[in-house]
Amino acid sequence: MSGPAFDMATASADGTRATGAALGGLVRPGDVIVLTGDLGAGKTVITQGLASSLGVAGHVTSPTFNILVVHRGEVDLAHFDLYRLEHESQLEDIDFWGVLESDAVSVIEWGDRFPDALPDDVLTVVITITGDESRQMAVSASGPRSAALAREWSAACAHLEGVSPASGGEPS
């Protein structure tokens, strides 16, 4: 991935959720965010925070068995979980590309499984488990919109409680 990158660390699930809420205040319809990391890393926790900022009512869970759930809010949230898909051709069954081109914000858990299917401009967050509740996130951007979003998100997270810059520094 190219473009601005930064790392941040969170001390708790609440801190991780707060980073998602900060991101939710910055996204626009059509933005695509890819979340990767081991099972239990916090992909859905970030999505829950993002969903709350988009005005999504109700509890957001991982769409592991549904593959895609569209949550209605002030801006719709298309929440994908590609973990159970085995072949890129299966993305056609869920109208993957049509949903990405809609006016929703798309969050794709396990999007790294099918990198060639992703649009050119994506914000990617790689989440690493560093403790029972602590996480490190490496953020990268692959295009102009995601680069701007990375810069804005880094600034928005700078003063969140339980969130700190990690080794990657600030985006350029």
Protein Blocks (a to p, Z undefined) as FASTA:
>chain_A
ZZjddddddfbfklmmmmmmmmmmmmcehiacddeddehilmmmmmmmmmmmnopgcjdd
dfklnopacdddfbdcddddfklpcbfklmmmnommmmmmmmbdcddehklmmmmlpcfb
dcddddddfbfklccdddddfbfklmmmmmmmmmmmmmgghiacdfkopaZZ
